[in-house]
Amino acid sequence: MDEPAVRQPIAEARDPPSNGHELELSHSLPAHLGLDPAKMQEMRMALFPNDEEEEDMVDGFPSDHRHLSRERMNVDSPNTSGKGPRMRSPSPLHGSSQKFGRRYGVLARKEPHALLEYNVNSTELGASSHGILMSGKNKGFPVRMTKVEGFKLPAEQATPVAGKVYSNCIVDAALFMGRSFRVGWGPNGILLHSGSPVNTPGTGLSSVIHIEKVAGDKVVRDEQNKVKEELAELCFSDPMDLHKRLDREILETESDSFKLKLQKVVASRLVLPDICRSYIDIIERQLEISDLSMSSRVLLMHQVTVWELIRVLFSEREAGNQLEFCGDEDQEGMILDKKEGSVNIDPEALPLVRRADFSNWLQDSVCHRVQGEVGSLSDARYLEHIVLHLTGRQLDTATEIAASKGDVRLAVLLSQAGGSMLNRSDVAQQLDLWKINGLDFDYIEEDRLKIYELLTGNIQGALLDSPIDWKRYLGLIMWYQLSPDTSLDIIIRCYHQLLGEGKVPNPVPVYIDEGPLEEALQWSPGDRFDISFYLMLLHANQDEKFGLLKTMFSAFSSSYDPMDYHMIWHQRSILEAIGAFSTNDLHVLDLSFVHQLLCLGKCHWAIYVILHMPHLDDAPYIHEKLIREILSQYCEIWSKDGAQRQYIAELGIPAEWIHEALALYQEYYGDRQGALGNYIQCGNWKKAHTIFMTSVAHSLFLSSKHQEIFDITSALENHKSEIADWDVGAAIYIDYFNIKNCMQEESTMDDDSDPLESKNELCKSFFDRLNDSLGIWGSKLPIEARACFSKMAEELCELLMSCPGKGSAPDLFMSCFQTMLNAPVPSDDRASYLQEAVSVFTDILCGDSF
């Protein structure tokens, strides 16, 4: 670091106050925020590793000034007054972070207060003094808190972190606040950050928290920025329904005890034209919707051309299909017609047929550009009209214009444009003869010379650096420069080679090439190209590994909306289904489309997309994790939509995952009984047992819903080996009903046997378990559950007291009272039991005395 360049501005910031007074701080900011002095020293050494003049530091502070009193600390450096020992700090934070004693280095409070901006009167400080960063708890100075500006240093003030080689930050609040001040995502696409707003150039204040909404549903909004349900159906549901109807392969994967059915679409190149036509129909229905912005319509038209290009480049034809000649007599005028025609396709002619289809696609793609430019010209400049029509290969129109103006010879030449190489050679030789013979070209119109140069195949000479879009330039190379029998692969590779040499226009994305856009976007050469050009490269490199798939299927290759992947995912899926490429490295595309679907509440389609993600050996459980996360996080959406819930079940998603998500959702919103049922359905017996004991059992028992308790406990009992504390948990309710029924049946039996002893043993064991249960569950049991246990004990005690006990020994009676006194019953009931025991004991004593 350049020492003079850094230190001089810092020294200026330490100038003494103009009135000679020093501003006293009531505390130190780093100490107040609980910063570690050792870390401050490490930061100083990182910024100034070669500062040999710096004084020895102990714990990040000058060794001979570590015991300065708190009252003597001030904003300006101690050496500003020109007296006393000199203390220099290499950092502009010196006055607030390194001027406190060792005993102030560690504070008990760990939670920092919010930072405010303290402005001091300019009459008290010099011109170089600025806002002081302090905690909101300081009461020593007048306070003015700003809600949006945050704290800052002036942009012209040089700091150790300023400059092009560093982060160019002004103030980094994370330096003070640590982990409590960070960037993070909130719900529903909310982004909170402390830097510059997204897509906003320049350096912002890192002390200001920006809350921005990341719009994932921009594609379904109209010109008034309102969501249209009809557009949402056409953008997402209809294409997904079409995708669902395609043939597919099923791959079963096993995760623990669950199985997932992963899917992969397979399609033949013979049916690719029908698939493309179906997608185009959906897009055309979107174009019929009113209130669409112009930029949205441009993107929709571009999607139509992309699907047409996929059909042209990757479809195949069966033998026996026929061709119909229309328009031009050369091979590029042939189009496929399955119903009418008279010529069967020779397999050797198939490359020429594909070339002709590609030529027609180029003509259709640039037609609107040509018409727009022609419409802006006056009718008198007919030669310029002809040049524009030639750039779009509109030969019929160009020929008619020349003939209508009486330029018959030019019309004859135009009718043969792009024909045999012999005709091009003749025109080129004629131009050379004119140059050799010294013809003055000033007497020939410039546009006429452009036409002649174009007819010879000299595109550079014809255009003369005139601006033209990349599709028309590609067409000019194909139509006028290369021979008519050049294969399509060679044409594409030729353009790609010229692109690398910088001799042809960049194939920029359509939203930059045509616009219009609501917001300006930055683009640099080679940054990203249009998806149409990537499709051409994919076709030209079909026998080799294509390494541009990630860039090809990024959102910016076809849309200015970085969150829009709704059509790119379908294009990738169809191309992969027909075998155009194969890769397992496009998970970013899948997950981006999943996020977009979730933003619109299409949870079932998001899970459908996840099931189409390829299986990876190094991440075999990625599908399970994603699906279970979606089910849990978006349970409120899909659980209230019967169609989504049914579709998720039809996809083969394990019912246990669905019930687990429902249980978490219901437990969060307080529906304990519903959560209990779903926990039982998903097999989470431990959690179900806990909810039953702490939230459900007592309410059912006190409501006399004994049958429901029996059904729940019976379901849990089958898995009691998996449940901890089963004997002091739900088993209590089962044993209670069994003991109660047993005691009631024995009481009604006319039997000479004495059941008192057996009943006493049952009750004693049960009451002990009740006490153990209360001790184990503790505060987890609400007061209603304790009342429930007391009611159980009371009822059994009543049955025990009602037992006749004929011929029983007095010790047995006293043992029964001892059992009842140990029961978890209220104190008044226990007092009554004790009184009854005294009465019985008295009767026994009186009986013995006689």
N, C-alpha and C positions, 0 to 999 in steps of 0.2 A: 504494500500500500504506500502511496506517495505521502510521506509524513507532512510536508508543508501544506499539501492540498487538503489534508484532513484536519490538522490541528488548528490551522489559522482561524477557520470559522468558529471552532469551538472556543477559542480564546475570546473571540468577539462576543460570543454568547455569555461570557463570564464578566463583561464590563461592569464596573460598580454602578450603583444607582446614582442618578444625577443629583439627588439631594444628600447623598452621603449616608443615608439610613440603610440599615440591613433589615430585611424582612424575616422575622422569626417564624419557624414552623413549629407547631405543637407536637409533631411526631414525624416519623419517617415513613414514607410510602412503602418501600420494600418490606420494612419490618412489620408494618400494618398488614401487609398482604401475606406475610409468612414466607418470604423468599429465603432460600438457603444461601448464606454468604459464600460458601464454597462454589456453588453454581455460578454466582456472579463473578467470582474470580476466574473460573474456567471460561466464561463468556468474554471477559476482558482479555485473557491471554489468547483466545481464538481470534479476536479482532486486532490485537496489537502484539504479535509474537516477537517483534524485534525492538520493542521499546526498552532500550538499555538505561535510559535516564529515569525510569520509573522507580519510585522508592520501594523498599522491601515491603511486602504485603503479608499480613498474618490474618488468615480466615477472610481474605478478600478486602482487608482494610489496611491503611498505613500503620506500621507497628508503633510509631511514636504518637499516634493520634487516635488510638482505639478507645480511649476513655473520656471522650468529649461529653460533656453533659448534654442532656436532651434539649435543654433550653437554649444552648448556644448554637444549635444547628440552624442554618439558614439556607435560602435558595441559592445564593451566589457562592462562588468558591471562596474559601477563607483568604486566599491571597489577593482578593480584589481590593482590599483596603490598603495593601502595601505594607502591612505590619504582620509580625508574628511569623511562625514557621510556615513554609510554603507547602501547600497540598495541591497537586495537579491530578486531574482525572482525565483519562483518554476518552471518556464517554460523556455525552450530553446528559446522561442520567446520573452524573456524579453527585449532584447536589441532593438527590432524593434517594439514591440507592446505596451510597457508600459512606454516608456521614452519620453513623450511629454507632454506639458502643457495642461491645461484645454482648453485654447483658440484654440488649434489645434485639439480638439476632434471632432468637427463638421465642415465639409467642405461643400462648396456649390456644388462641382462637385459630381454627383451621379454615373457616368459611370466610372468604373475602367479601367485602361489601362492594357495591357497584361503584365504578369510577365515574367521577363527575368532572366537569371543567371549571376550574377556579380562575376567574379573571381578576387581576389586580389593577387598581387605578394607575393609569399611565403616568400620573404626576409623581407617583412614588418610585417607579422603576424607570430604568433607562429604556431607550428605544429598542434595544436588542433583547429585552426581557419579554417573555411570552407567557401563554397560559401554563399554569402549574397543574400537574397531574396528582390528585390526592384522592383519599377515600371520602365517602359521603359522611363518615362519622366525625370529621374534623369540624370544630365549631369556632376556630380562631379567626376566620376570615369571612367576608360576605360571599355567599354562594349563589351562583346562577347555574341551574341545570338545564341543559339543552337535550331534547328528546331525540333529535335526528342527527345533529352534527357530530356528536361524540367529541372526543378529545383529539387534538391535532397539533402538529408543528407546522410552521409555514413551509410551503413547497420549496421556497428558495433557500431554506436553511439546510446546509450540508450536514449530514450525519454519517456515522461509520457504516451504516447499511445503505447509504445512498450511492448512486452511480450505476452505470450500465452493467458493471461486472457483478453487482450484487442484486438483491431482490427488488430494489427500488421501492421499498416500503417507506411509508411515512412514520407510522407508529403501529406496532404489532401488539394488539391487546392480549394475544395469547402468551406473549412474553411475561405479562403480569399475572394473568388469571389462570394460566395452565390449562388443565383438562376441563375446567368449568367453562371455558370459552373456546368453542370449537365449531366446526362445520358439521351439519348433520341433516338427515332427511326426516321430515315429518310425515304425517299421514296424508293420503290423497295427493301425492306428488309435490308436497311443499318442501322447498329447499331453503335452508337457513345457512347463511355464510357471512363472513366478515370481510370479504374481498370486494373487488369491483363487481358490479352487477353483470349478469351474463350478457355477452355480445356488446358490452360497453367498453370501448377502448379507454386507456388511461389507468392511473393508479388511484384507487379509492382509499377511504379511511378504513383501516382494519379494526377500528374501535366501533364501527357502526354495523349492526346486524341487519342484513338484508333478508327479507322474507319474499321469496319468489315462487310463483306457481308454475310448475312444469306441466304444460298442457299436453295430455296424451290423447285428447279427443278433438283436436283441431280439425281433423279431416272430416268430421261429421257436423261442422258448424257452417252456417250459411254466411252471406255477406254481412248480415247484422250481428255476427258472432253468436248466434243462437243455435242450440243443438236441435237438429231435425231428426226425428225418429225414423222417418222414411229413408233418409240418407244413411243412418246407422245400419239399417237392415240391408241396404244394398252394398254397403262397404264391407260388412263383416258377415252377417248371417247368410246371405245368399251365396257369396263365394265359398263359405265353409260348407254349406249344404251341397254345393256342386262338388267340392273336394271329397266329401263323405261318400258320394255316389260312385267314385272311381274304384277300380279294382285295387286290392291291396294284399300284402303278405302280413301274416301274424307271427310274431316272435314272443313266446312266453318266457318271461324271466321270473325267477323265484327269489324272494327276499324274505328271509326267515321262514315263516309258515304261510306267507302270502304270495300270490302270483299276479303278475301284471302282463297284460297283452299289449306289447309294443307293436306299432303298425308302421308299414311302409307302403306308399302308393307305388304301384307298377302300372305302366301304360306302354302301349305300342306306338311307334312312330306313325303307324298307319292311321290311328285314331286321333293323333295330335291335332289335325285341323279342326275336328269337331270340338275338342276340348277348348282350343283357342277361341273358336267361334262362340262357345257358351260363355266364356269369360267376357268377351267383347260385348255380348248382348247385355250382360249385367252392367257394364260400364256405360253403355249407351242409354240405359234406363236412368242412370245417375245424371247424365247430361240433360235429361228432360226435366229435371227438378228445377224449379224457379229459385231465384234469389241466391244462386251460386256466384261466387266472386270470379273475376276474370282469370286470376291465377289458378283457381281450382279447375276451371274449364280447360286451361292449357295443360295442366297435369293429367286430367282425365283423357284428353285427346292423345297425349303422349303415351298413356297406358294402352290405348287402342293400338297405336303403331308398334308398341313393344310386343304385344301379343301377336300381331300380324308378322313381325319379324321372326319371332320364335317359330311360327308356322312355316315361314319361308325357309329358314335356315336348317331346321331340324326334322321336318316331316319327311315321310317317304310315301311313295305311290306304288300300288300294286301293278303287276304286269297286266296289260289289257286296258288301262285307263287311256283316254283319248285326248287329243289336243284339238283345239279349234283356233284357226288363224283369224285374227282380227287386227285391224289397224295396220301397223307396219308389216312389210313383207319379210323382214329379217327375223331371225330366231327369237329376238327379244320381245316380239309382239305376240308370242304364243302364250296362252293361258289354259289352265286345266279345265276341262268340261266333261263331267261324267255322263251327261245326258245326251249331248249332241257332239258330233265330230266325225271325222272320217279317217284319222291317222292314229295308229297305235304307236305307243311310246317305245322307241328303241332304247334298251338299257344304256347304250353308249351315249344317248342324247340326254340322259337324266341330268348330268352336270349343266348342260346348256339350258335345260328347262328351269333348274334352280336359279341359274344366272338371270334368266328372263324374269322370273318371279321377283328376284331381288331388285332388278332394274325397275320393275313396276312399283315395287314398294318404295324405292327412292323417289320416283316421280310423284307418287301420292303424298309422300312425307313433305316434299318441298313445294308442292303446288300452291299452298296458301301463301308461302313466302313470295313466290314469283308473282302471284296475282296482286298481292299487296304492294309490291314495288312498281308493278306496271301501272296500277291504278293511280299512282302519284305522279306519273309522267303525262305530258301533253301528247295529243295525237299526232302532232307534226313531227315528233322525233321518232319516226317509225323504226329507224335502224337500232336505236337504243332499246325499243320494244323487242325487236328480234333477238338482240343479245340476251336480254333477260329471259325470253322464252327458251332460248337454247340452253341456258344454265339449268332449266328444269326439264330439258328434253321434250319440250312441247313443239315438236317439229311440224305438226299439221298446222298449228296456229301461226307459227313463224312463216311457213311457206305461204299461207293464205294472205298474210300481211304484205309480204313482198310482192305477190302477184297482184294484189289489189292496188298497189302503188305503181304498177307497171314495171317493176324491176324483175323481169322474167328470168334473166340469166341467174340472178341471185336466188330466185325461187327454185330453179333447177338444182343449184348447188345445195341449197338447204334440204331439198328432198332426199339427197344422198348423204346427209351428215351422219357421221358415225358408221358408215358402211365399210366397204372394202378398203384395205390399206392402199390399194392402187390409186383410188380417187384422192385419198389424202396426199399421196406422194405427188400427184399431178398438181394439186393446188399449191403445195410447198414449192415445187419447181417453178411454177409461174411467179410466185413472190420473189424467188431468188433471181429469176431473169429480170424482173423489174428493177431489182436492186443493182444487178450487174450493169444493166443498160442505163443506169442513172435516172430512173424515173423519179420525178419530184412527187413524193407522197403527200405534199401539202395540198395537192389538188384532189386527194381522195379523202372522204370522210373518215374520221378517226374510228367511229363505230363500225364502218365497213371493213377497215383493216382488222379490227378486233374479231369480226365474224370470220374473215379469211384465216386469221391465225388460229382461231378455234377449230375451223374445219381441217386444218393441217395437224391438229393435235398439240399445238404449242399453247398450253394452258397459261403458262407464266406470261408469255407475250400477249395473250388475249386479255387477261385480267388487268395487267399493269398495276398490280397491288390494289385493285379495287376490293372493298370489303365484301366477303361472301361467307355464308355459313358453311360448316364442315360437311354437311350432308351433300350439298350441291357441289362442293369441291371434289368429294369422293365420286359423285356421279360424273363430273367432267372427266376425271381420270379414267373411269370405266367406259364412258360413252365415246370419247373423242381421242384419248391418248393411247390406250391399250387396244390391241387387236380384238375383234369381236369374239374370237374363240378362246380368249384368256379365261382361265378358270376363276371362280369366285374367290378361292383361297388365295391365289396369287394377287388378285386385286386388293384384298384386305391387307395382306402382308406388305404390299407396295405402299399403301397409304400409311401403315404403321411405321415403315422405315423412313418415309419422308417426314412423318411426325417427329421422329427422334432427331432428324436433321434440322427441324424447325422450318421446313419449307411449305407446310400446309397448316390450315387453321386447326386449333385445338378442338377436339370433340367435346365441348363444354356441355354440362347438363342442360336440359331443356329450360329449366327455370331461369338460368342465366342467359341462355341463347335467345329465348323468346320473351320471357317475362309475361306480363308485368308482375312485380312483387310488391307486397306491402312494406317490406323492409329490405334494406340493402344488405347483400351478402358479399363477403370477401372470397375471392377465388384467385389462385395463382396457378400458372402453367404446370401441369403434371400433378396437381393436387388430387383431382378426381375427374373422371370423364363420365360421359353419359352412359347409361346402362345399355343403350343400343350399340354403342361402339364395343363395349365389353362382350356383348353377345356375338358380334362379328369376330372378335378375337378368339372367343371360345370355339366358334365353328372352324376358324382357320387353324386352330391348334388342337383339333379334336383327337389327333393321334398322339399328342404329347400331354404331359401334366400341366394343367393350367394353374398358374400361381397367383392369379388376381381375383380369386373368388371372394375373399373378404371385402375387398374394395368394390367389387362388382355388386355385391348384395348389401352394401351399406345404404342407409336412407338417402344420403346426399347424392347418390348416383342417379336418382330418379325424382327426388322431392326436396324442396327447401325445408320441409318439416323434419327435423332430426328424430322425431318420435314416431314417424309414420312408416310402418313396415307391413301394412295390411295386404298390399298387392305383391311386394317383393317376396314375401314368404311363399305365396302361391306359385310365382314364377320359378323360384328355386326348387320347390317341390315337384313341379311338372318336369323341369329339365332333368332333375335327378331321377325321376321315375322312368324317363325314356332312355336313360343311360348316357346323357350328354357329359356328365362328370360324376364322380363319386368322392365324397369327403366326409370326415367326421369332425371337422374343425369349424363348424358354423353355428356353434351354440349361442354366440352373441345374437345372431339373427333370430333364433328361436326364442330366446329369453326376452329380447326386445319386443317381439310380437306378443308374447305372453303378457308382458307388462302393459302393452297398449290395450289388449283385451280386458285385462283386469280393471284398468282405468274406466272402461265403459261398462263394467259389471257383467261381462260375458265370461263367467267363471267356467262354465262347461266347455266352451270353446278353448279356453286357456289350457285346461287339462287335456283336451283333444290334441292340441299342439305339442304338449309335453310328451304325449304317448308316441308322437312321430319323431322325437329326437332319437338319433342313433344310439345304440348301446355302446358304452365304453368300458373296456376291461379295467382301466385304472380308476374309474368312478362308477362302479356297478349300481350304487344306490342313489344316484342323482335323481332318477325319476320318482322314486318313493319320497325323497325329501321334499322335492318341489311340490308334488301333489298334496302331501299331507300339510305342507305349509299353506298352500292355497285354500284347502278345506278349512283350516283353522282360522286363517286371517280374514277370509271373506265368507264366513259361515252365515252372517246376517243376510247376505245377498242371495246365495244359492238355496239356503234352507227355506226362504220364504217364497221361492219361485219353484212351483211344482214341476214345470217342464225342465228346468235346469237339473233339479234333483233326480228326476227320472232318467235324464240323458246321462248324468254322471254314473248312475248305476248300470246303465246299458253299456257303458264303456268298459265294464269289468273291474271298476275300482272296488277293492275289498270293502264290504259293508262295515267291517270293524273300524276302518279309517273314518268313514262317514259318521258313525256313532260316536267315535272319540272326539271329533270336531264339534258335534252337536253337544256333547257333554260339557266340553270346555266352555262353549258359548252360553249354555244354560246355567252353568255354575257361576259364570261371571255376572250374569244378570239376576242371580238369586233364585232361579228355579231349581231348587235342590232335588226335588222329587223327580223332575224330568231328567236332570243330570244323572241321578242314580240309575234310572232305567237305561240310559244310553251307555253308562259305564258298564253295566251288566251286559249289554248287547255287544260291546267292544271287547269284553273279557278282561277289563281292568278291575279285578276282584278286590284288590287292596284298596283302591280309591273308592270303589263302590261301598265297601265295608265301612270306611271312615265316614263317608257322607251319611250312610244309613244310621250310624251310631250318633253322630253329632248334630244331624239336621232333620232327619226324616222319622226315625223310629218313634221318638217321644210324641210327635204330633199325631201319628197314626194311632198310637196306643191310647193317648188321652181322648182321641175322637172315637174310640171303640172300633177302629177298622182293623180288627184282628185278622181277618182273612187276607188282607193286603200284606200285613206283616208276615204272615205264614208263607205267602207266595215268594216274597223277597228273600226271607231267610232260607227257604228251601232251595232257591237258586244259588245262594251263596254257600250253602252247606255242601254242595257237590264239589266245591273247590276250596274247602276249608284248609287244606294242606298248604295252600298258597297265601293264606291270610294270617298275619301275625296277630296274636292276642285274640284268637277266635273264641276261646273258652270264656273270656271276660268281655266279649263283645256281643255279636249277634246271637251266639249260642245261649245267652242268658234268656232271650225272648223265647227261644225254642224250648228250653228246659222249664221256663215258667209255665208255659201252657201245658206241658206234659205233667209237671208236678201238680198243677191245679186240677187237671182232669183226673189224675190218679187219686188225689185226696177226696175229691167229690164222689168218685165212684165207690171208694171204700167206705165212705160215710153212709151211703145209701144201702150198702150190703148188710143183710141180716146174718151176721157171722159171729161166732163165739170168740174168734181170735181177737187179740188186742192189737190194732194197727198203730197205736200211739207212738210206739218206739220207732217204727219204720218212718212214720211221717216226720218225727222229730229229727231223725238223721237226714232226711231229704231237705228239710227246711234249714237245718244247720249248715249243711254243705252249700246250699243255694245262697244263704245270707252271707257266708264267707266270700263267695264269688262276687256278690254285689259290692261288698266293701272293697275287694281287690279291684274291681272294675272302676269304682269311683277313685281309687288311688292312682290307677294307671292312666286313665283318661284325663283326670284332673280338670284343669280349666277348659279343656276342649268341650266338655259337656255343659250345655246351657242349664239354666235353673229348671227348665221344663223337663229335661232328661232326669235330673235328680228327683224331681217330683214324681216322675214315672217310676223310678226305682222304689221310691217310698210307697207308692200305691201298690206295687207288686208285693212288697214286704207286708204291708197292712193286710192285704187280702189273704195271703198265706198264713199270717198270724191268726186271723179270724178263723180260718179253717182248722188250724191247729188247736185253738181254744175250744172250738165246737166239738172236737172229738171226745166221745164219752170216756174212753180210757178205763173200761171196767177192769177191776182187779189189778190195776197198775200200782206199782210201788210208789211211795211218796218221793223217793229220789228221782223217779222218772218225771213226776209232775214238776219238781223243782228244776230238772234239766230242761224241760220244755220252756219254762219261764226264762231260764238263762239264755236259751236260743232266741227267744223273742226280744230280750233286752239287747242282744247283739245285732239285731236287724237294723238297717238304715232307715229308721222311721223318725218322725218329728219328736221333739222332746216331750210334748204333752202326751203323745201316745205311749212313749216309753215310761212316763210317769204313771199312766193308768195300768200298764203291764206290771210295774213294780208294786203298785197298790194291790192289784189282784194277787200277785205272788205272796205278799204279806198276809192277805186274807186267807189264802189257801194254806199257808204255812201255820197260821194260827189255828185253823180248823184241825190240821194234822196234830198239832201239839195238844189241843183240847181232847181230841179223840184218844190219844195215847194215855192221857192222864186218867181217863175213866177205864 
